[in-house]
Amino acid sequence: MIVSMTLELKDIPGQLVLALSPISEFQGNIMSVVHQHDEKTPRGTIPVQITFEIEHSVLNKLIDRLEKSGVKVARVGEERLRSTVSVILIGHIVHSDMGDTIDKIDSTGFAEVVDMSLSMPAIEKTSSAYLVINAIGEKELGKALDIMREVAGKKDLLLIEPIRLNSVGS
């Protein structure tokens, strides 16, 4: 599973290594580290956000190891939605009930619309919406796009899909 963790480190040399080493010891695959050295918490510590992949069965052991070594674990969250795609809808979006369109994706349980920007030049003119859809995997992301295609067809909306540069068979 993918985990997003916020740690609070003391502002002394070696603390980042102290935090990252146990993740490696528990076979975690570190995906990103955001070390905000210029930012301090009210306790005078430095916040560090780490995203990594690890077996669910060892997560509690990892947290115990970090805290025993003096690293404060401020937040732990599972990153459920791993795959993402951006699409554009063009048409009378607001009049076609955008909430219903979003609900069709969100209600799947495996995908959700996580961001949307809407441009409405005038009531009688077509609108455009930029949507970001996240899903638990590539297959589920494909299903979410199928739903979006079906909804766009029923609501007479133009769906502009992403161009896949690394398509299979190219």
ABEGO torsion letter per residue (X at the ends): XBBBBBBBBBBBBGAAAAAAAAAAAAGBBBABBBBBAABBBAAGBBBBBBBBBBBAAAAAAAAAAAAAAGBBBABBBBBABABBBBBBBBEBAAAAGAAAAAAAAAAAGABBBABBBBBBABAABBBBBBBBBBBABAAAAAAAAAAAAAAAAAAGBBBBBBBBABBBGX
